[in-house]
């Protein structure tokens, strides 16, 4: 027996064993902002290999203080229209329904960047209302959270990060990880 072991029972005897390990994160792709795009699409690597994914957002900046949004592709097509429902948690809690995208970052002051983790759960579900996820964003002066889903079913096959209409991305790196099954 070792420190940290857990007690198990197989129906006839009690034993001390090492705890089961969790899933590890496997880097799938890295996308770096280039030029002055208003959108960044990650449309490869989200498939039946993993059920859950993490998109790590690093040093994301925009030309003007603006919001940043996420949308997703289901079975290869971008989900658009008033189909996203989500909850924002920052200095207050706001529920939003029938939106065209989900806010994952808020206007950043000049010289600030957004960093965070976007968790995509059950991406392979073809029958669920939509892939549930939690987005966590952090900028130099504030931390915020949002969680939501889309109102239609189908497996998620890609992610689009977009700016508000008056801004473009200037820097940023997106690293997509699959979470391996334990």
C-alpha positions as CSV (number, residue, x, y, z in Angstrom):
1,X,0.0,0.0,0.0
2,X,1.1,3.6,-0.7
3,X,0.0,7.0,0.3
4,X,-2.9,8.1,-1.9
5,X,-4.2,4.5,-2.6
6,X,-7.9,4.0,-2.7
7,X,-9.9,1.2,-1.1
8,X,-11.7,-1.2,-3.4
9,X,-14.0,-4.1,-2.9
10,X,-14.6,-6.8,-5.4
11,X,-17.4,-8.6,-3.6
12,X,-15.2,-10.9,-1.7
13,X,-12.2,-9.0,-0.4
14,X,-11.0,-5.4,0.3
15,X,-7.9,-4.2,-1.4
16,X,-5.8,-1.0,-1.6
17,X,-5.0,0.1,-5.2
18,X,-3.7,3.1,-7.0
19,X,-6.5,5.5,-8.1
20,X,-7.6,5.4,-11.7
21,X,-6.0,8.0,-14.0
22,X,-8.0,10.7,-15.8
23,X,-7.8,11.6,-19.5
24,X,-4.9,13.4,-20.8
25,X,-4.9,16.3,-23.3
26,X,-3.5,15.6,-26.8
27,X,-2.5,18.6,-29.0
28,X,-4.4,18.4,-32.3
29,X,-3.6,21.7,-33.9
30,X,-2.2,25.2,-33.5
31,X,-3.7,28.2,-35.3
32,X,-2.0,31.6,-35.2
33,X,-3.7,34.9,-36.2
34,X,-2.2,36.1,-39.5
35,X,-3.2,39.3,-41.3
36,X,-6.3,41.1,-40.0
37,X,-9.1,38.5,-40.0
38,X,-12.5,39.0,-38.5
39,X,-12.9,35.2,-38.1
40,X,-10.7,32.3,-37.2
41,X,-12.1,28.9,-38.2
42,X,-10.9,25.6,-36.8
43,X,-12.5,23.0,-39.0
44,X,-10.2,20.0,-38.8
45,X,-9.4,17.8,-35.9
46,X,-12.9,17.8,-34.2
47,X,-14.2,14.4,-35.1
48,X,-15.1,11.1,-33.5
49,X,-11.6,10.6,-32.1
50,X,-12.5,12.5,-28.9
51,X,-15.8,13.3,-27.2
52,X,-14.4,16.4,-25.4
53,X,-12.0,19.2,-26.5
54,X,-10.3,22.2,-25.1
55,X,-9.4,25.3,-27.2
56,X,-6.7,27.3,-25.4
57,X,-6.8,31.0,-26.4
58,X,-3.6,32.9,-25.9
59,X,-2.8,36.6,-26.4
60,X,-5.9,37.4,-28.4
61,X,-6.0,41.1,-29.4
62,X,-8.3,43.1,-31.7
63,X,-7.9,46.5,-33.5
64,X,-10.6,48.1,-31.4
65,X,-12.1,47.3,-28.0
66,X,-14.8,44.8,-29.0
67,X,-16.5,41.6,-28.0
68,X,-15.4,38.2,-29.3
69,X,-17.8,35.4,-30.1
70,X,-17.9,31.7,-30.8
71,X,-20.0,29.7,-33.2
72,X,-19.7,26.1,-34.3
73,X,-19.9,23.9,-37.3
74,X,-22.2,20.9,-37.1
75,X,-21.7,18.2,-39.6
76,X,-19.7,20.6,-41.7
77,X,-22.0,23.6,-41.8
78,X,-21.7,26.8,-39.8
79,X,-24.6,27.1,-37.3
80,X,-26.0,30.6,-37.8
81,X,-29.2,32.5,-37.0
82,X,-30.8,32.9,-33.6
83,X,-29.9,29.5,-32.4
84,X,-27.5,29.9,-29.4
85,X,-28.5,30.1,-25.7
86,X,-26.0,31.0,-23.1
87,X,-25.3,32.5,-19.6
88,X,-22.5,35.0,-19.0
89,X,-21.0,35.4,-15.6
90,X,-18.8,38.5,-15.0
91,X,-19.7,41.4,-12.7
92,X,-23.3,40.1,-13.0
93,X,-25.1,37.0,-14.4
94,X,-26.9,37.4,-17.7
95,X,-29.0,34.8,-19.5
96,X,-29.3,35.2,-23.3
97,X,-31.5,33.2,-25.6
98,X,-31.9,33.0,-29.4
99,X,-28.5,34.7,-30.1
100,X,-26.5,34.5,-33.3
101,X,-23.3,33.5,-31.4
102,X,-22.0,33.1,-27.8
103,X,-19.9,35.9,-26.3
104,X,-16.6,34.5,-25.0
105,X,-14.6,37.8,-24.5
106,X,-15.6,41.3,-23.8
107,X,-14.1,44.6,-25.0
108,X,-10.5,44.7,-24.0
109,X,-8.8,48.0,-23.2
110,X,-5.9,49.2,-25.4
111,X,-2.9,47.1,-24.7
112,X,-4.9,44.2,-23.2
113,X,-5.3,40.7,-24.5
114,X,-7.7,37.9,-23.9
115,X,-6.6,34.5,-22.7
116,X,-8.7,31.6,-21.7
117,X,-10.0,28.0,-22.2
118,X,-13.0,27.0,-24.3
119,X,-14.3,23.6,-23.3
120,X,-16.4,21.7,-25.8
121,X,-18.2,18.7,-24.4
122,X,-19.9,15.8,-26.1
123,X,-18.9,17.1,-29.5
124,X,-19.9,13.8,-31.2
125,X,-23.5,13.7,-30.0
126,X,-25.8,13.7,-32.9
127,X,-29.0,13.7,-30.8
128,X,-28.3,16.2,-28.1
129,X,-29.8,19.7,-28.2
130,X,-26.4,21.0,-28.9
131,X,-22.9,20.4,-27.7
132,X,-22.7,21.9,-24.2
133,X,-19.5,23.8,-23.3
134,X,-18.0,26.2,-20.9
135,X,-15.9,29.1,-22.0
136,X,-13.6,30.8,-19.6
137,X,-11.9,34.1,-20.7
138,X,-9.4,36.2,-18.8
139,X,-8.0,39.5,-19.8
140,X,-5.6,41.7,-18.0
141,X,-8.2,43.4,-15.9
142,X,-11.2,41.0,-15.5
143,X,-12.2,37.4,-15.6
144,X,-15.5,36.1,-17.0
145,X,-17.2,32.9,-17.7
146,X,-19.9,31.8,-20.1
147,X,-21.7,28.5,-20.8
148,X,-24.2,27.6,-23.5
149,X,-25.3,25.5,-26.4
150,X,-27.0,25.7,-29.7
151,X,-30.7,24.8,-30.3
152,X,-30.1,22.2,-32.9
153,X,-28.7,18.7,-32.9
154,X,-25.8,17.2,-34.8
155,X,-22.1,16.4,-34.2
156,X,-19.8,19.5,-33.8
157,X,-17.2,19.4,-36.5
158,X,-15.6,22.9,-36.1
159,X,-15.4,26.1,-34.2
160,X,-15.5,29.7,-35.5
161,X,-14.2,32.6,-33.3
162,X,-15.3,36.0,-34.6
163,X,-15.0,39.6,-33.7
164,X,-17.7,42.2,-33.5
165,X,-18.4,43.9,-36.9
166,X,-16.1,46.9,-36.3
167,X,-12.9,45.0,-35.4
168,X,-10.3,42.6,-36.6
169,X,-7.9,40.2,-34.8
170,X,-4.3,41.5,-34.6
171,X,-2.7,38.7,-32.6
172,X,-3.6,35.4,-31.0
173,X,-2.9,31.7,-30.9
174,X,-5.5,28.9,-30.7
175,X,-4.4,25.5,-29.6
176,X,-6.9,22.7,-30.0
177,X,-6.6,19.7,-27.6
178,X,-8.6,16.4,-27.5
179,X,-9.2,15.0,-24.1
180,X,-8.3,11.3,-24.2
181,X,-10.7,8.9,-22.5
182,X,-9.3,7.5,-19.3
